[in-house]
């Protein structure tokens, strides 16, 4: 939800409480608003605690994470999908302020990595970097053929 809409609803609740019940209604509306803010804070802290328990920048499958990403997703939504914090990568463009653009990377055990770019806390772009293809074992050993000679 947009922050402006949330605060507009809070002001409307306080006004409706005052019109309906006077000062006790204002106190009730303020109690509801504070309770809602505490719920949001608790939810964010639970998400941070769960993400802190996993290694930084790790994900079970970078390819599956890529399929679930959408433009405009918030960082909290990405953290829910990954279950861990991403490792911070350097911003590429020098003309943008570091506070505006953030780049995080998550990698899986197979070597695939997903680099996610966020602008103002929302996903703007992502790029999957696949691990190099494994060379077959027979090609690595270069075993001579066992054909019978003349």
Protein Blocks (a to p, Z undefined) as FASTA:
>chain_A
ZZklmmmmmmmmmmmmmmmnommlmmmmmmmmmmmmmmmmmmmmmmmmmmmmpcehiafb
lklmmmmpcehiafklmmmmnopacdddddfblkbcfklpccdddddfkopacddddeeh
iafbdcdddddddddfklmnopacfbdcZZ
